């Protein structure tokens, strides 16, 4: 069975939104900067609640920010 | 083996569980590449402080017991006072760490994010197993040493309790720090 990964566009969206810093995004979605860094490195899969908060901050549908990528 | 040896083995067994658990977690989930050092979280910094303080105080306790023996530690006034002071300080560190984390858990202001909470939850398992292992080794040691007499000298009850407290104090922050290695 193929191993699923979650890819995301957080880093690109952050720069597109007035070059928002990781700390600013972390404060807006109520998580730590460490979590944002790991999200951008695709080393952490957010909960649905966190993914929805991120989507709300960027004003994008959650499925345009996160995608399932299978090997 | 002497009863003191069993006591040392009990604490070593508890710490051994922590060491194996930490190595297992780190090996299975290596940390992020070093090209970008991660900022530490409040929980990580607190866990590190608790670990350093706890380790220093615990070494002091162990040194006292090894130097004077378990009976003198409780019967010799100056030694008992030193032992008691160290124990009180360990309890203070333990209470500080536990209460601080409990307050953060109850807050909904983002002090702990979802990842912090998941790591905290996972750290409890390591702590429980470490304490259990310490108790198992103590039980074996006390039975081996005192089965013929049919009774355990009362000062060993203190040592069993305090060694479990020490293992718990060290396992808690170690479990948290190991959880942050799990990326």
gemmi code that builds the backbone of each chain (N, CA, C; Angstrom):
import gemmi

chains = {
    "A": [
        ("UNK", (0.856, -1.193, 0.000), (0.000, 0.000, 0.000), (0.892, 1.243, 0.000)),
        ("UNK", (0.533, 2.242, -0.800), (1.336, 3.458, -0.899), (1.271, 4.217, 0.425)),
        ("UNK", (2.405, 4.895, 0.774), (2.467, 5.640, 2.020), (2.003, 7.064, 1.767)),
        ("UNK", (0.925, 7.476, 2.427), (0.382, 8.808, 2.182), (1.167, 9.847, 2.952)),
        ("UNK", (1.377, 11.038, 2.311), (1.984, 12.175, 2.995), (1.014, 13.335, 2.863)),
        ("UNK", (1.161, 14.283, 3.745), (0.370, 15.497, 3.658), (1.309, 16.610, 3.226)),
        ("UNK", (1.056, 17.145, 2.075), (1.846, 18.286, 1.580), (1.056, 19.563, 1.870)),
        ("UNK", (1.742, 20.682, 1.969), (1.018, 21.928, 2.234), (1.697, 23.110, 1.557)),
        ("UNK", (0.947, 24.196, 1.472), (1.410, 25.426, 0.803), (1.581, 26.562, 1.803)),
        ("UNK", (1.808, 26.225, 3.045), (1.818, 27.246, 4.093), (2.914, 28.285, 3.863)),
        ("UNK", (4.089, 27.843, 3.568), (5.210, 28.782, 3.387), (4.926, 29.756, 2.239)),
        ("UNK", (4.444, 29.219, 1.133), (4.159, 30.096, -0.015), (3.060, 31.088, 0.336)),
        ("UNK", (2.010, 30.624, 0.983), (0.896, 31.500, 1.352), (1.317, 32.567, 2.356)),
        ("UNK", (2.205, 32.187, 3.230), (2.705, 33.148, 4.225), (3.399, 34.309, 3.533)),
        ("UNK", (4.225, 34.006, 2.554), (4.935, 35.073, 1.833), (3.981, 35.888, 0.970)),
        ("UNK", (2.950, 35.228, 0.484), (1.972, 35.950, -0.340), (1.080, 36.862, 0.494)),
        ("UNK", (1.007, 36.610, 1.774), (0.186, 37.449, 2.653), (1.068, 38.424, 3.413)),
        ("UNK", (1.582, 39.384, 2.703), (2.405, 40.464, 3.279), (3.601, 39.920, 4.041)),
        ("UNK", (4.150, 38.841, 3.512), (5.337, 38.222, 4.116), (5.156, 38.019, 5.614)),
        ("UNK", (4.037, 37.418, 5.924), (3.727, 37.113, 7.318), (4.848, 36.254, 7.906)),
        ("UNK", (5.243, 36.574, 9.108), (6.291, 35.769, 9.745), (5.687, 34.495, 10.340)),
        ("UNK", (6.567, 33.570, 10.623), (6.113, 32.325, 11.241), (5.490, 32.607, 12.616)),
        ("UNK", (6.090, 33.554, 13.345), (5.582, 33.874, 14.664), (4.178, 34.479, 14.575)),
        ("UNK", (3.984, 35.364, 13.562), (2.666, 35.986, 13.394), (1.618, 34.922, 13.088)),
        ("UNK", (1.957, 34.022, 12.184), (1.021, 32.952, 11.840), (0.746, 32.075, 13.053)),
        ("UNK", (1.791, 31.777, 13.802), (1.639, 30.920, 14.987), (0.660, 31.559, 15.976)),
        ("UNK", (0.803, 32.864, 16.164), (-0.082, 33.550, 17.125), (-1.518, 33.563, 16.617)),
        ("UNK", (-1.679, 33.695, 15.315), (-3.043, 33.787, 14.770), (-3.757, 32.447, 14.787)),
        ("UNK", (-3.000, 31.374, 14.659), (-3.651, 30.054, 14.667), (-3.480, 29.339, 16.006)),
        ("UNK", (-2.932, 30.059, 16.990), (-2.815, 29.540, 18.368), (-1.972, 28.279, 18.457)),
        ("UNK", (-0.779, 28.377, 17.875), (0.180, 27.296, 18.073), (1.562, 27.919, 18.236)),
        ("UNK", (2.575, 27.087, 18.421), (3.918, 27.612, 18.608), (4.619, 27.785, 17.262)),
        ("UNK", (5.644, 28.614, 17.260), (6.429, 28.803, 16.027), (7.091, 27.493, 15.629)),
        ("UNK", (7.469, 26.699, 16.607), (8.080, 25.400, 16.313), (7.122, 24.530, 15.489)),
        ("UNK", (5.849, 24.565, 15.845), (4.855, 23.780, 15.105), (4.721, 24.293, 13.679)),
        ("UNK", (4.730, 25.606, 13.506), (4.643, 26.182, 12.157), (5.846, 25.750, 11.324)),
        ("UNK", (7.027, 25.790, 11.913), (8.236, 25.370, 11.180), (8.114, 23.920, 10.744)),
        ("UNK", (7.660, 23.065, 11.647), (7.529, 21.635, 11.311), (6.435, 21.405, 10.279)),
        ("UNK", (5.377, 22.212, 10.346), (4.329, 22.119, 9.328), (4.906, 22.440, 7.961)),
        ("UNK", (5.674, 23.538, 7.888), (6.249, 23.958, 6.606), (7.249, 22.932, 6.087)),
        ("UNK", (7.924, 22.254, 6.985), (8.859, 21.195, 6.566), (8.128, 19.888, 6.292)),
        ("UNK", (6.803, 19.925, 6.474), (5.965, 18.736, 6.269), (6.410, 17.583, 7.180)),
        ("UNK", (6.838, 17.942, 8.381), (7.242, 16.953, 9.377), (6.167, 16.771, 10.447)),
        ("UNK", (5.084, 17.512, 10.324), (3.998, 17.410, 11.291), (2.685, 17.535, 10.539)),
        ("UNK", (1.748, 16.661, 10.900), (0.419, 16.714, 10.293), (-0.519, 17.382, 11.285)),
        ("UNK", (-1.111, 18.513, 10.910), (-1.959, 19.236, 11.859), (-3.271, 18.518, 12.081)),
        ("UNK", (-3.902, 18.857, 13.202), (-5.254, 18.367, 13.433), (-6.189, 19.101, 12.477)),
        ("UNK", (-7.390, 18.622, 12.350), (-8.381, 19.266, 11.479), (-8.643, 20.690, 11.945)),
        ("UNK", (-8.720, 20.876, 13.259), (-8.994, 22.208, 13.806), (-7.890, 23.189, 13.434)),
        ("UNK", (-6.648, 22.759, 13.574), (-5.528, 23.639, 13.234), (-5.498, 23.910, 11.731)),
        ("UNK", (-5.759, 22.904, 10.934), (-5.785, 23.086, 9.479), (-6.871, 24.080, 9.084)),
        ("UNK", (-8.005, 24.008, 9.739), (-9.104, 24.927, 9.415), (-8.762, 26.355, 9.859)),
        ("UNK", (-8.084, 26.486, 10.987), (-7.679, 27.828, 11.442), (-6.681, 28.429, 10.477)),
        ("UNK", (-5.754, 27.619, 9.993), (-4.771, 28.096, 9.006), (-5.490, 28.534, 7.740)),
        ("UNK", (-6.447, 27.730, 7.296), (-7.197, 28.059, 6.084), (-7.956, 29.369, 6.257)),
        ("UNK", (-8.498, 29.581, 7.444), (-9.245, 30.806, 7.708), (-8.325, 32.015, 7.673)),
        ("UNK", (-7.138, 31.879, 8.201), (-6.177, 32.999, 8.206), (-5.827, 33.402, 6.779)),
        ("UNK", (-5.616, 32.416, 5.911), (-5.234, 32.710, 4.534), (-6.423, 32.938, 3.624)),
        ("UNK", (-7.617, 32.694, 4.129), (-8.812, 32.893, 3.301), (-8.874, 31.929, 2.129)),
        ("UNK", (-8.369, 30.744, 2.335), (-8.350, 29.734, 1.272), (-9.069, 28.483, 1.765)),
        ("UNK", (-9.632, 27.701, 0.847), (-10.211, 26.424, 1.278), (-9.087, 25.499, 1.771)),
        ("UNK", (-9.416, 24.701, 2.764), (-8.375, 23.889, 3.404), (-7.744, 22.925, 2.392)),
        ("UNK", (-8.558, 22.439, 1.437), (-8.008, 21.459, 0.482), (-7.056, 22.105, -0.526)),
        ("UNK", (-7.057, 23.427, -0.610), (-6.075, 24.074, -1.489), (-4.761, 24.321, -0.750)),
        ("UNK", (-4.787, 24.183, 0.553), (-3.567, 24.378, 1.340), (-2.913, 23.028, 1.636)),
        ("UNK", (-3.727, 22.050, 1.943), (-3.206, 20.719, 2.284), (-3.660, 19.720, 1.231)),
        ("UNK", (-2.741, 18.866, 0.845), (-3.128, 17.821, -0.087), (-2.476, 16.513, 0.314)),
        ("UNK", (-3.180, 15.466, -0.034), (-2.683, 14.139, 0.245), (-1.826, 13.721, -0.932)),
        ("UNK", (-0.598, 13.376, -0.685), (0.285, 12.939, -1.760), (0.694, 11.513, -1.483)),
        ("UNK", (0.478, 10.658, -2.423), (0.832, 9.258, -2.213), (2.039, 8.928, -3.057)),
        ("UNK", (2.962, 8.146, -2.478), (4.188, 7.730, -3.181), (3.876, 6.755, -4.296)),
    ],
    "B": [
        ("UNK", (23.296, -10.038, 46.407), (23.521, -8.591, 46.277), (22.997, -7.912, 47.542)),
        ("UNK", (23.687, -6.888, 47.983), (23.258, -6.170, 49.190), (21.974, -5.415, 48.883)),
        ("UNK", (21.262, -5.044, 49.925), (20.006, -4.338, 49.738), (20.255, -2.963, 49.107)),
        ("UNK", (21.391, -2.361, 49.442), (21.739, -1.080, 48.825), (21.947, -1.260, 47.322)),
        ("UNK", (22.562, -2.376, 46.982), (22.738, -2.700, 45.571), (21.394, -2.843, 44.872)),
        ("UNK", (20.441, -3.494, 45.554), (19.101, -3.637, 44.968), (18.440, -2.265, 44.792)),
        ("UNK", (18.670, -1.372, 45.778), (18.098, -0.032, 45.674), (18.649, 0.708, 44.468)),
        ("UNK", (19.947, 0.607, 44.311), (20.586, 1.250, 43.151), (20.052, 0.622, 41.871)),
        ("UNK", (19.931, -0.702, 41.893), (19.409, -1.404, 40.712), (17.986, -0.950, 40.403)),
        ("UNK", (17.196, -0.679, 41.436), (15.802, -0.255, 41.225), (15.760, 1.090, 40.503)),
        ("UNK", (16.578, 2.018, 40.974), (16.600, 3.341, 40.335), (17.185, 3.233, 38.932)),
        ("UNK", (18.244, 2.437, 38.799), (18.865, 2.250, 37.473), (17.860, 1.609, 36.523)),
        ("UNK", (17.072, 0.669, 37.026), (16.059, 0.030, 36.179), (15.044, 1.051, 35.692)),
        ("UNK", (14.605, 1.909, 36.593), (13.661, 2.949, 36.202), (14.263, 3.889, 35.174)),
        ("UNK", (15.498, 4.302, 35.422), (16.164, 5.194, 34.482), (16.474, 4.472, 33.179)),
        ("UNK", (16.726, 3.179, 33.282), (16.993, 2.386, 32.086), (15.784, 2.350, 31.163)),
        ("UNK", (14.610, 2.235, 31.769), (13.374, 2.274, 30.968), (13.278, 3.607, 30.235)),
        ("UNK", (13.609, 4.671, 30.946), (13.556, 6.006, 30.322), (14.568, 6.093, 29.197)),
        ("UNK", (15.784, 5.618, 29.455), (16.839, 5.700, 28.435), (16.457, 4.899, 27.195)),
        ("UNK", (15.931, 3.706, 27.399), (15.535, 2.871, 26.255), (14.392, 3.537, 25.513)),
        ("UNK", (13.446, 4.060, 26.252), (12.306, 4.730, 25.634), (12.735, 5.935, 24.818)),
        ("UNK", (13.627, 6.745, 25.373), (14.104, 7.931, 24.680), (14.871, 7.539, 23.417)),
        ("UNK", (15.759, 6.526, 23.539), (16.547, 6.081, 22.371), (15.626, 5.531, 21.293)),
        ("UNK", (14.620, 4.781, 21.723), (13.693, 4.191, 20.772), (12.958, 5.286, 20.005)),
        ("UNK", (12.478, 6.276, 20.754), (11.732, 7.367, 20.135), (12.636, 8.155, 19.187)),
        ("UNK", (13.840, 8.461, 19.628), (14.754, 9.260, 18.811), (15.187, 8.499, 17.562)),
        ("UNK", (15.400, 7.173, 17.696), (15.876, 6.399, 16.552), (14.766, 6.222, 15.529)),
        ("UNK", (13.557, 6.034, 16.049), (12.452, 5.762, 15.147), (12.018, 7.055, 14.444)),
        ("UNK", (12.161, 8.138, 15.150), (11.742, 9.416, 14.584), (12.864, 10.433, 14.794)),
        ("UNK", (13.844, 10.426, 13.899), (14.968, 11.360, 14.098), (14.498, 12.804, 14.044)),
        ("UNK", (15.185, 13.656, 14.753), (14.804, 15.055, 14.825), (15.016, 15.768, 13.507)),
        ("UNK", (14.645, 17.008, 13.433), (14.760, 17.779, 12.194), (16.217, 18.023, 11.839)),
        ("UNK", (16.494, 18.296, 10.567), (17.881, 18.547, 10.158), (18.426, 19.776, 10.891)),
        ("UNK", (19.743, 19.822, 11.074), (20.334, 20.875, 11.886), (20.514, 22.190, 11.145)),
        ("UNK", (20.126, 22.217, 9.845), (20.326, 23.468, 9.110), (19.438, 24.578, 9.651)),
        ("UNK", (18.367, 24.214, 10.317), (17.514, 25.237, 10.901), (17.164, 24.814, 12.327)),
        ("UNK", (17.901, 25.329, 13.299), (17.589, 24.936, 14.685), (16.182, 25.398, 15.052)),
        ("UNK", (15.449, 24.519, 15.702), (14.081, 24.858, 16.060), (14.053, 25.733, 17.299)),
        ("UNK", (13.164, 26.722, 17.331), (12.986, 27.478, 18.576), (12.383, 26.555, 19.628)),
        ("UNK", (12.805, 26.727, 20.846), (12.275, 25.846, 21.898), (10.931, 26.384, 22.375)),
        ("UNK", (10.096, 25.479, 22.791), (8.800, 25.886, 23.317), (8.897, 26.088, 24.826)),
        ("UNK", (7.885, 26.707, 25.377), (7.845, 26.949, 26.816), (7.898, 25.631, 27.583)),
        ("UNK", (7.181, 24.630, 27.073), (7.167, 23.324, 27.728), (8.554, 22.688, 27.706)),
        ("UNK", (9.259, 22.811, 26.590), (10.613, 22.261, 26.494), (11.546, 22.931, 27.486)),
        ("UNK", (11.488, 24.262, 27.544), (12.402, 24.987, 28.442), (12.118, 24.620, 29.892)),
        ("UNK", (10.850, 24.523, 30.217), (10.474, 24.156, 31.585), (10.936, 22.733, 31.911)),
        ("UNK", (10.752, 21.825, 30.962), (11.172, 20.434, 31.167), (12.688, 20.358, 31.377)),
        ("UNK", (13.438, 21.127, 30.614), (14.902, 21.103, 30.758), (15.312, 21.596, 32.139)),
        ("UNK", (14.691, 22.708, 32.574), (15.034, 23.233, 33.903), (14.715, 22.220, 34.980)),
        ("UNK", (13.527, 21.610, 34.867), (13.117, 20.598, 35.849), (14.076, 19.425, 35.856)),
        ("UNK", (14.524, 19.016, 34.672), (15.425, 17.873, 34.563), (16.778, 18.181, 35.201)),
        ("UNK", (17.309, 19.358, 34.929), (18.619, 19.722, 35.491), (18.547, 19.817, 37.016)),
        ("UNK", (17.535, 20.521, 37.502), (17.375, 20.657, 38.952), (17.148, 19.295, 39.605)),
        ("UNK", (16.252, 18.528, 39.005), (15.930, 17.209, 39.563), (17.134, 16.292, 39.583)),
        ("UNK", (17.913, 16.319, 38.503), (19.084, 15.453, 38.416), (20.125, 15.825, 39.469)),
        ("UNK", (20.356, 17.123, 39.636), (21.351, 17.577, 40.622), (20.938, 17.174, 42.042)),
        ("UNK", (19.677, 17.413, 42.361), (19.188, 17.077, 43.708), (19.203, 15.562, 43.928)),
        ("UNK", (18.841, 14.821, 42.893), (18.822, 13.358, 43.016), (20.217, 12.804, 43.228)),
        ("UNK", (21.187, 13.382, 42.530), (22.578, 12.939, 42.720), (23.016, 13.193, 44.157)),
        ("UNK", (22.571, 14.309, 44.717), (22.888, 14.615, 46.110), (22.317, 13.577, 47.056)),
        ("UNK", (21.064, 13.187, 46.784), (20.405, 12.161, 47.608), (21.155, 10.828, 47.520)),
        ("UNK", (21.453, 10.440, 46.303), (22.142, 9.162, 46.086), (23.494, 9.184, 46.786)),
        ("UNK", (24.193, 10.314, 46.674), (25.517, 10.427, 47.307), (25.408, 10.247, 48.821)),
        ("UNK", (24.371, 10.838, 49.409), (24.169, 10.705, 50.859), (23.927, 9.246, 51.256)),
        ("UNK", (23.052, 8.600, 50.514), (22.716, 7.213, 50.844), (23.930, 6.298, 50.667)),
        ("UNK", (24.679, 6.530, 49.584), (25.865, 5.695, 49.346), (26.937, 5.944, 50.396)),
        ("UNK", (27.069, 7.195, 50.802), (28.120, 7.559, 51.769), (27.804, 7.036, 53.167)),
        ("UNK", (26.538, 7.204, 53.591), (26.204, 6.908, 54.983), (25.365, 5.642, 55.168)),
        ("UNK", (24.802, 5.126, 54.102), (23.951, 3.942, 54.229), (22.527, 4.329, 54.601)),
        ("UNK", (21.545, 3.514, 54.255), (20.145, 3.881, 54.469), (19.750, 4.029, 55.934)),
        ("UNK", (20.351, 3.252, 56.818), (19.960, 3.333, 58.220), (20.449, 4.630, 58.850)),
        ("UNK", (21.715, 4.975, 58.611), (22.282, 6.206, 59.183), (21.599, 7.449, 58.639)),
        ("UNK", (21.164, 7.359, 57.382), (20.493, 8.511, 56.768), (19.266, 8.892, 57.578)),
        ("UNK", (18.602, 7.905, 58.180), (17.375, 8.204, 58.931), (17.605, 8.314, 60.436)),
        ("UNK", (18.721, 7.767, 60.926), (18.927, 7.758, 62.378), (19.930, 8.807, 62.854)),
        ("UNK", (20.853, 9.190, 61.980), (21.881, 10.163, 62.349), (21.341, 11.561, 62.059)),
        ("UNK", (21.189, 12.361, 63.114), (20.520, 13.667, 62.955), (21.089, 14.572, 61.863)),
        ("UNK", (22.377, 14.896, 61.850), (22.891, 15.799, 60.802), (22.659, 15.241, 59.394)),
        ("UNK", (22.859, 13.949, 59.242), (22.668, 13.337, 57.916), (21.192, 13.363, 57.538)),
        ("UNK", (20.335, 13.083, 58.535), (18.898, 13.080, 58.270), (18.419, 14.466, 57.864)),
        ("UNK", (18.965, 15.487, 58.491), (18.569, 16.858, 58.143), (18.966, 17.174, 56.709)),
        ("UNK", (20.182, 16.785, 56.332), (20.630, 17.020, 54.942), (19.739, 16.261, 53.972)),
        ("UNK", (19.435, 15.016, 54.320), (18.574, 14.184, 53.472), (17.195, 14.825, 53.342)),
        ("UNK", (16.669, 15.304, 54.459), (15.339, 15.911, 54.456), (15.310, 17.189, 53.621)),
        ("UNK", (16.339, 17.990, 53.757), (16.407, 19.242, 52.980), (16.398, 18.927, 51.485)),
        ("UNK", (17.206, 17.945, 51.091), (17.241, 17.564, 49.668), (15.882, 17.034, 49.214)),
        ("UNK", (15.244, 16.250, 50.060), (13.929, 15.710, 49.710), (12.894, 16.818, 49.552)),
        ("UNK", (12.937, 17.766, 50.475), (11.986, 18.883, 50.380), (12.210, 19.648, 49.079)),
        ("UNK", (13.480, 19.879, 48.746), (13.790, 20.592, 47.501), (13.308, 19.794, 46.286)),
        ("UNK", (13.477, 18.463, 46.336), (12.987, 17.624, 45.243), (11.471, 17.742, 45.142)),
        ("UNK", (10.796, 17.731, 46.269), (9.333, 17.871, 46.257), (8.919, 19.220, 45.697)),
        ("UNK", (9.671, 20.252, 46.037), (9.375, 21.599, 45.533), (9.521, 21.619, 44.002)),
        ("UNK", (10.605, 21.047, 43.502), (10.825, 21.003, 42.046), (9.721, 20.194, 41.375)),
        ("UNK", (9.397, 19.058, 41.976), (8.353, 18.186, 41.452), (7.017, 18.908, 41.390)),
        ("UNK", (6.687, 19.600, 42.499), (5.417, 20.326, 42.573), (5.403, 21.482, 41.575)),
        ("UNK", (6.502, 22.198, 41.490), (6.602, 23.331, 40.560), (6.363, 22.868, 39.123)),
        ("UNK", (7.059, 21.796, 38.747), (6.951, 21.300, 37.370), (5.531, 20.805, 37.085)),
        ("UNK", (5.019, 20.011, 37.985), (3.693, 19.420, 37.774), (2.598, 20.485, 37.762)),
        ("UNK", (2.629, 21.387, 38.742), (1.574, 22.398, 38.834), (1.637, 23.368, 37.655)),
        ("UNK", (2.848, 23.754, 37.280), (3.013, 24.679, 36.157), (2.394, 24.080, 34.887)),
        ("UNK", (2.704, 22.804, 34.669), (2.169, 22.150, 33.474), (0.654, 22.000, 33.580)),
        ("UNK", (0.164, 21.664, 34.782), (-1.293, 21.511, 34.969), (-2.021, 22.813, 34.668)),
        ("UNK", (-1.462, 23.931, 35.113), (-2.086, 25.234, 34.864), (-2.130, 25.504, 33.359)),
        ("UNK", (-1.038, 25.213, 32.672), (-1.002, 25.446, 31.221), (-2.029, 24.579, 30.494)),
        ("UNK", (-2.163, 23.329, 30.963), (-3.100, 22.409, 30.314), (-4.530, 22.949, 30.414)),
        ("UNK", (-4.840, 23.543, 31.567), (-6.201, 24.034, 31.777), (-6.486, 25.326, 31.007)),
        ("UNK", (-5.422, 26.052, 30.675), (-5.620, 27.305, 29.934), (-6.002, 27.005, 28.497)),
        ("UNK", (-6.790, 27.866, 27.928), (-7.151, 27.718, 26.524), (-6.570, 28.880, 25.712)),
        ("UNK", (-5.502, 29.470, 26.201), (-4.969, 30.679, 25.551), (-3.807, 30.394, 24.609)),
        ("UNK", (-3.603, 29.116, 24.282), (-2.529, 28.791, 23.338), (-1.163, 28.655, 23.967)),
        ("UNK", (-1.102, 28.660, 25.304), (0.186, 28.445, 25.968), (0.764, 27.095, 25.554)),
        ("UNK", (-0.106, 26.097, 25.512), (0.278, 24.797, 24.967), (-0.539, 24.589, 23.703)),
        ("UNK", (0.139, 24.315, 22.594), (-0.641, 24.050, 21.383), (-0.922, 22.546, 21.299)),
        ("UNK", (-1.560, 22.126, 20.206), (-1.994, 20.729, 20.118), (-0.819, 19.769, 20.151)),
        ("UNK", (0.291, 20.192, 19.568), (1.473, 19.313, 19.541), (2.065, 19.170, 20.943)),
        ("UNK", (2.119, 20.276, 21.675), (2.606, 20.241, 23.057), (1.743, 19.290, 23.887)),
        ("UNK", (0.424, 19.400, 23.714), (-0.500, 18.568, 24.495), (-0.330, 17.082, 24.157)),
        ("UNK", (-0.110, 16.802, 22.879), (0.086, 15.405, 22.468), (1.387, 14.853, 23.061)),
        ("UNK", (2.431, 15.658, 23.055), (3.723, 15.234, 23.608), (3.595, 15.022, 25.110)),
        ("UNK", (2.881, 15.935, 25.763), (2.684, 15.818, 27.211), (1.930, 14.535, 27.555)),
        ("UNK", (0.905, 14.274, 26.782), (0.113, 13.069, 27.010), (0.974, 11.813, 26.835)),
        ("UNK", (1.806, 11.809, 25.788), (2.664, 10.652, 25.527), (3.726, 10.441, 26.591)),
        ("UNK", (4.164, 11.526, 27.238), (5.240, 11.418, 28.237), (4.795, 10.688, 29.491)),
        ("UNK", (3.498, 10.663, 29.727), (2.985, 10.026, 30.944), (3.226, 8.523, 30.922)),
        ("UNK", (3.155, 7.941, 29.735), (3.349, 6.492, 29.627), (4.734, 6.067, 30.047)),
        ("UNK", (5.732, 6.829, 29.594), (7.125, 6.515, 29.936), (7.334, 6.610, 31.442)),
        ("UNK", (6.743, 7.649, 32.029), (6.860, 7.856, 33.472), (6.279, 6.687, 34.249)),
        ("UNK", (5.101, 6.240, 33.834), (4.419, 5.143, 34.539), (5.233, 3.862, 34.478)),
        ("UNK", (5.754, 3.547, 33.303), (6.544, 2.320, 33.154), (7.828, 2.404, 33.974)),
        ("UNK", (8.448, 3.565, 33.994), (9.692, 3.735, 34.758), (9.456, 3.509, 36.253)),
        ("UNK", (8.358, 4.069, 36.780), (8.044, 3.888, 38.206), (7.751, 2.424, 38.495)),
        ("UNK", (6.997, 1.816, 37.602), (6.645, 0.401, 37.786), (7.902, -0.463, 37.812)),
        ("UNK", (8.838, -0.203, 36.917), (10.068, -0.982, 36.856), (10.870, -0.811, 38.142)),
        ("UNK", (10.907, 0.419, 38.658), (11.618, 0.672, 39.918), (10.996, -0.143, 41.049)),
        ("UNK", (9.664, -0.146, 41.093), (8.962, -0.901, 42.146), (9.215, -2.404, 42.016)),
        ("UNK", (9.228, -2.896, 40.786), (9.454, -4.332, 40.560), (10.819, -4.749, 41.094)),
        ("UNK", (11.842, -3.942, 40.761), (13.200, -4.300, 41.202), (13.312, -4.199, 42.726)),
        ("UNK", (12.705, -3.160, 43.304), (12.695, -3.059, 44.778), (12.027, -4.277, 45.404)),
        ("UNK", (10.905, -4.683, 44.839), (10.171, -5.819, 45.394), (11.046, -7.073, 45.373)),
        ("UNK", (11.700, -7.295, 44.232), (12.573, -8.468, 44.115), (13.713, -8.370, 45.120)),
        ("UNK", (14.327, -7.209, 45.196), (15.466, -7.023, 46.089), (15.111, -7.198, 47.546)),
        ("UNK", (14.000, -6.607, 47.959), (13.590, -6.708, 49.366), (13.222, -8.147, 49.723)),
        ("UNK", (12.580, -8.824, 48.798), (12.224, -10.223, 49.066), (13.475, -11.082, 49.177)),
        ("UNK", (14.418, -10.862, 48.240), (15.655, -11.641, 48.253), (16.425, -11.414, 49.546)),
        ("UNK", (16.430, -10.175, 50.013), (17.260, -9.815, 51.168), (16.612, -10.154, 52.504)),
        ("UNK", (15.280, -10.068, 52.575), (14.631, -10.180, 53.890), (13.608, -11.307, 53.998)),
        ("UNK", (13.565, -12.186, 53.033), (12.580, -13.268, 53.063), (12.719, -14.111, 54.332)),
        ("UNK", (13.955, -14.441, 54.681), (14.186, -15.304, 55.852), (13.707, -14.625, 57.143)),
        ("UNK", (13.935, -13.302, 57.228), (13.523, -12.598, 58.453), (12.017, -12.399, 58.529)),
        ("UNK", (11.373, -12.407, 57.387), (9.919, -12.218, 57.353), (9.485, -10.784, 57.591)),
        ("UNK", (10.408, -9.847, 57.586), (10.043, -8.435, 57.774), (11.104, -7.554, 57.119)),
        ("UNK", (10.661, -6.411, 56.648), (11.571, -5.451, 56.009), (11.824, -4.301, 56.975)),
        ("UNK", (13.091, -3.963, 57.261), (13.358, -2.799, 58.126), (12.627, -1.563, 57.609)),
        ("UNK", (12.086, -0.811, 58.536), (11.182, 0.274, 58.151), (11.845, 1.367, 57.326)),
        ("UNK", (13.168, 1.543, 57.510), (13.797, 2.638, 56.759), (13.833, 2.372, 55.257)),
        ("UNK", (13.645, 1.126, 54.859), (13.609, 0.847, 53.425), (12.311, 1.322, 52.783)),
        ("UNK", (11.266, 1.430, 53.573), (10.017, 1.951, 53.005), (10.212, 3.374, 52.517)),
        ("UNK", (10.946, 4.168, 53.308), (11.256, 5.528, 52.865), (12.037, 5.516, 51.567)),
        ("UNK", (13.034, 4.639, 51.497), (13.875, 4.609, 50.300), (13.069, 4.203, 49.070)),
        ("UNK", (12.156, 3.257, 49.219), (11.326, 2.838, 48.088), (10.515, 4.033, 47.582)),
        ("UNK", (9.898, 4.732, 48.528), (9.070, 5.875, 48.135), (9.911, 6.954, 47.467)),
        ("UNK", (11.013, 7.309, 48.081), (11.793, 8.420, 47.546), (12.460, 8.061, 46.219)),
        ("UNK", (12.842, 6.810, 46.061), (13.451, 6.428, 44.775), (12.405, 6.489, 43.657)),
        ("UNK", (11.162, 6.106, 43.971), (10.097, 6.223, 42.971), (9.823, 7.686, 42.634)),
        ("UNK", (9.892, 8.545, 43.649), (9.679, 9.975, 43.408), (10.777, 10.538, 42.511)),
        ("UNK", (11.994, 10.136, 42.782), (13.135, 10.604, 41.972), (12.975, 10.137, 40.523)),
        ("UNK", (12.635, 8.877, 40.361), (12.466, 8.350, 38.996), (11.329, 9.091, 38.294)),
        ("UNK", (10.252, 9.331, 39.015), (9.120, 10.057, 38.438), (9.519, 11.475, 38.057)),
        ("UNK", (10.259, 12.141, 38.933), (10.692, 13.517, 38.678), (11.562, 13.594, 37.441)),
        ("UNK", (12.412, 12.612, 37.244), (13.306, 12.629, 36.091), (12.604, 12.120, 34.831)),
        ("UNK", (11.709, 11.153, 34.987), (11.038, 10.574, 33.819), (10.095, 11.573, 33.159)),
        ("UNK", (9.466, 12.420, 33.972), (8.489, 13.373, 33.428), (9.134, 14.326, 32.415)),
        ("UNK", (10.166, 15.099, 32.805), (10.764, 15.981, 31.807), (11.481, 15.236, 30.681)),
        ("UNK", (12.076, 14.078, 30.984), (12.748, 13.313, 29.924), (11.737, 12.839, 28.896)),
        ("UNK", (10.586, 12.387, 29.354), (9.550, 11.956, 28.429), (9.082, 13.097, 27.542)),
        ("UNK", (8.972, 14.292, 28.132), (8.572, 15.465, 27.344), (9.636, 15.786, 26.302)),
        ("UNK", (10.893, 15.846, 26.729), (11.978, 16.200, 25.798), (12.128, 15.157, 24.701)),
        ("UNK", (11.930, 13.891, 25.049), (11.989, 12.833, 24.027), (10.859, 13.001, 23.028)),
        ("UNK", (9.712, 13.423, 23.506), (8.577, 13.616, 22.613), (8.836, 14.682, 21.557)),
        ("UNK", (9.628, 15.703, 21.908), (9.943, 16.745, 20.934), (10.938, 16.251, 19.881)),
        ("UNK", (11.620, 15.146, 20.162), (12.522, 14.558, 19.179), (11.740, 13.785, 18.136)),
        ("UNK", (10.495, 13.468, 18.472), (9.672, 12.630, 17.604), (9.035, 13.514, 16.543)),
        ("UNK", (9.703, 13.683, 15.418), (9.223, 14.597, 14.395), (8.639, 13.831, 13.219)),
    ],
}
model = gemmi.Model(1)
for chain_id, residues in chains.items():
    chain = gemmi.Chain(chain_id)
    for i, (resn, *xyz) in enumerate(residues, 1):
        res = gemmi.Residue()
        res.name, res.seqid = resn, gemmi.SeqId(i, " ")
        for name, pos in zip(("N", "CA", "C"), xyz):
            atom = gemmi.Atom()
            atom.name, atom.element = name, gemmi.Element(name[0])
            atom.pos, atom.b_iso = gemmi.Position(*pos), 0.0
            res.add_atom(atom)
        chain.add_residue(res)
    model.add_chain(chain)
structure = gemmi.Structure()
structure.add_model(model)
structure.setup_entities()
